[in-house]
């Protein structure tokens, strides 16, 4: 109660300070707990980063309000053979520096996205080799059949200016995990609806409307001002007072109150995102554990025990305030498993069974381990990790929660400097392929397994997943995908938790379009 009183008291103070701000109308001020990791559009594959870069950069295709594929920098496309696709490139498009976008820029950008320092190389490699046919045509030549080619081309394969990259010595993506900095990390030159005007990491990012954009602005936002506000209460107070117009991630515990707060509205819906716990199943001895000479996570019984000890309903009701969908699934949406109820089913909460499994594995007295966790990426991420630690303590497993901001968390994971970790995976694509390859496959060149931080290696799963990637027959592919998911789940390589419900909070005069990939498209926003 004291917390809520403090929030609304702070809101009242802020209201007086910003009373005149709302009159401007076309400046859209929004906030979230985290910040974009970099403005280099090919460096990191993280939803917030992709979304903020997506206001500036564009791909050949885009998503509409229902996540359907629509033309963007390409006006049309067709498959001309089992291994070839042709795209007609939109003419008359200019980059923000005034230079024309050409077929050469398209070819350069796809090749740039394939560099080892790119987090989206797995998607760029999946679309094959781009070849300029003429000034209006790009052909993609594949080495093998890709049944979801269009989903891959719709990934954040943003088009950059080759001349701009060469001039500023950014012809390859910056190496984020090794803390590399480059001109492209703080500056941008896209073709999209907004221009990057100012970038202050962790503080403010400002965009201005692109008056020369080829597309049509459906909304009336001329300026975007993004502010990172890490503290939930402060972020909420800023919204209630009118200091900001929109909050991407209100705390679930505050949503009910916000629904009844004057001047504020909630826009919500499920997100295509699975949140899970991963474990190092590769090293013979964990980096951060009391167990020496062994790796308890290599034992299926230990992984099963940890799963059975998760009281998922308590997490849903007490921590997530009902704003989650518990699942045993492994894909961002149940559509990825073809809505198969057996694949979606969870192992039951069963402490007695969990303790018996731990004893059978030789860990009846438990062990100590560190759980790495972000504290500004997923809804209640740190709180979930702390709750899990309390649940696993009932198995005498002492979990040290090592929570940190996403800017520190993701490089740590990418360096495989972890024994146990939380990860969420999702976006616009519901097909299992875009989870299989970067998240579940064993790490290999070309971005395969880049988010398999536990280095899970399951040969049967690998064979099924690889076969599904090149299977053109839909029914045969469905069976391969289901078999792969069943195999992965049977070995409990991940501990699935839930799919998030994403409530957005906005001022009453702000009309936004809520998408299931948690993507805020500003050129659709109308401020009344």
Secondary structure as GFF3:
##gff-version 3
##sequence-region A 1 528
A	DSSP	alpha_helix	2	17	.	.	.	ID=ss1
A	DSSP	three_ten_helix	21	24	.	.	.	ID=ss2
A	DSSP	beta_strand	27	32	.	.	.	ID=ss3
A	DSSP	alpha_helix	47	53	.	.	.	ID=ss4
A	DSSP	beta_strand	61	63	.	.	.	ID=ss5
A	DSSP	beta_strand	69	71	.	.	.	ID=ss6
A	DSSP	beta_strand	74	81	.	.	.	ID=ss7
A	DSSP	beta_strand	84	89	.	.	.	ID=ss8
A	DSSP	alpha_helix	103	112	.	.	.	ID=ss9
A	DSSP	alpha_helix	121	126	.	.	.	ID=ss10
A	DSSP	beta_strand	129	134	.	.	.	ID=ss11
A	DSSP	beta_strand	137	141	.	.	.	ID=ss12
A	DSSP	alpha_helix	149	153	.	.	.	ID=ss13
A	DSSP	alpha_helix	162	167	.	.	.	ID=ss14
A	DSSP	three_ten_helix	176	178	.	.	.	ID=ss15
A	DSSP	three_ten_helix	183	185	.	.	.	ID=ss16
A	DSSP	beta_strand	194	200	.	.	.	ID=ss17
A	DSSP	beta_strand	204	209	.	.	.	ID=ss18
A	DSSP	beta_strand	223	228	.	.	.	ID=ss19
A	DSSP	alpha_helix	232	241	.	.	.	ID=ss20
A	DSSP	beta_strand	246	247	.	.	.	ID=ss21
A	DSSP	alpha_helix	252	259	.	.	.	ID=ss22
A	DSSP	beta_strand	264	279	.	.	.	ID=ss23
A	DSSP	three_ten_helix	296	298	.	.	.	ID=ss24
A	DSSP	alpha_helix	300	308	.	.	.	ID=ss25
A	DSSP	alpha_helix	312	314	.	.	.	ID=ss26
A	DSSP	pi_helix	315	319	.	.	.	ID=ss27
A	DSSP	beta_strand	324	326	.	.	.	ID=ss28
A	DSSP	three_ten_helix	334	337	.	.	.	ID=ss29
A	DSSP	alpha_helix	341	344	.	.	.	ID=ss30
A	DSSP	alpha_helix	351	360	.	.	.	ID=ss31
A	DSSP	beta_strand	368	374	.	.	.	ID=ss32
A	DSSP	alpha_helix	381	392	.	.	.	ID=ss33
A	DSSP	three_ten_helix	393	395	.	.	.	ID=ss34
A	DSSP	beta_strand	398	404	.	.	.	ID=ss35
A	DSSP	alpha_helix	406	414	.	.	.	ID=ss36
A	DSSP	beta_strand	420	426	.	.	.	ID=ss37
A	DSSP	alpha_helix	433	435	.	.	.	ID=ss38
A	DSSP	pi_helix	436	440	.	.	.	ID=ss39
A	DSSP	alpha_helix	459	469	.	.	.	ID=ss40
A	DSSP	alpha_helix	474	490	.	.	.	ID=ss41
A	DSSP	beta_strand	494	507	.	.	.	ID=ss42
A	DSSP	beta_strand	510	511	.	.	.	ID=ss43
A	DSSP	three_ten_helix	522	524	.	.	.	ID=ss44
A	DSSP	beta_strand	526	527	.	.	.	ID=ss45
###
